[in-house]
Amino acid sequence: MANLTITVDDEALKKARLRALEEGTSINAILKELLEAYAGVNKNHLVAADNLLRLSEQANSQRGAAKWSREELYARD
């Protein structure tokens, strides 16, 4: 793993550190995630989407079984 040195405005870094602390993370972790996403290396969102689709298929829902008319969908009680 490589190290990276950047130059950042003091006030921006101070605010970022406070926000990271509130979120229970670090500036290093945030920058790592952003850089990986920018480079197209971070595929966590693809894994999450695959998991969601798999769970949806396993749910054995009766998708498409119920049919409603337009009137039924927009009926006001």
Secondary structure as the mmCIF struct_conf table of DSSP 4:
data_model
#
loop_
_struct_conf.conf_type_id
_struct_conf.id
_struct_conf.beg_label_comp_id
_struct_conf.beg_label_asym_id
_struct_conf.beg_label_seq_id
_struct_conf.end_label_comp_id
_struct_conf.end_label_asym_id
_struct_conf.end_label_seq_id
HELX_RH_AL_P HELX_RH_AL_P1 ASP A 10 GLU A 22
TURN_TY1_P TURN_TY1_P1 GLU A 23 GLY A 24
HELX_RH_AL_P HELX_RH_AL_P2 ILE A 27 ALA A 39
TURN_TY1_P TURN_TY1_P2 GLY A 40 GLY A 40
HELX_RH_AL_P HELX_RH_AL_P3 ASN A 44 GLN A 58
TURN_TY1_P TURN_TY1_P3 ALA A 59 ALA A 59
TURN_TY1_P TURN_TY1_P4 ARG A 63 ALA A 65
HELX_RH_AL_P HELX_RH_AL_P4 ARG A 70 LEU A 73
TURN_TY1_P TURN_TY1_P5 TYR A 74 TYR A 74
#
